[in-house]
Amino acid sequence: MHARKINKEIEIKLSVSEYADELFALTDTNRQFLKQWLPWLDSVTQLKDTKIFIQSQLEQFAKNEAIHYTIFDCGEMVGVAGFNKIDHTNGIGHLGYWLAEPFNGKGTMTQVVEALIALATDELNLQRIEIRCATENYRSRAIPERLGFMHEGTIRRAEKIYDKWLDHEIYGRLLPLNQSSSTQT
């Protein structure tokens, strides 16, 4: 669960403190590109902010509440993905992701999300995955649409990004129920 080889080029690894320098640099380099969709960029202005974030993610991982992966393409860090929240009571994983601008449009994130679906089914015993994307973030929305998620609706004014409000599209995918988690009548 800590690392997965997706194909000969792409690998995901649990985000750890050793990645902080590189992840901060990747975030900083892609700040303008990411800022159109992600509200937290102004709170990540120094390396220590990324270190605090990774430590927080590791604490959530230790409590089985989240899993944050760093994505590598041919050994180069290109983005992140993971379950930002895992609701074990209801078997729901809330999936989030971002890629550095030069790596968009190559199918990388689709493959990563496919691997995370397999992880959710095989190891996390989840019954549902939810992805929320800004309505106008067509590249991000294409991933759940391509992978058979159902568009379940729109949340209006779901998130304030700097000086504007964004609507969110909600996508859900039901996973096979594990016999031990389903109730029999």
Number of C-alpha atoms within 10 A of each C-alpha: 10 10 13 17 13 17 11 8 12 20 23 25 18 22 25 15 15 10 16 20 14 15 22 19 14 17 22 17 13 16 18 12 14 18 15 16 20 16 13 12 18 11 9 17 14 13 15 13 14 22 20 14 15 21 16 13 21 20 14 17 19 11 9 14 17 21 24 25 23 21 29 19 17 12 10 12 19 23 23 22 23 24 23 17 18 23 15 14 7 11 17 23 28 17 21 18 20 19 23 17 16 9 14 15 12 9 10 20 22 17 17 24 19 15 17 23 21 13 15 21 19 12 10 18 19 25 20 20 22 19 22 22 24 23 16 14 14 10 11 23 20 12 19 23 13 9 14 12 17 14 16 12 12 16 15 13 12 15 16 13 15 14 6 9 13 20 17 21 20 20 20 21 19 15 17 13 15 13 8 8 12 10 8 6 3
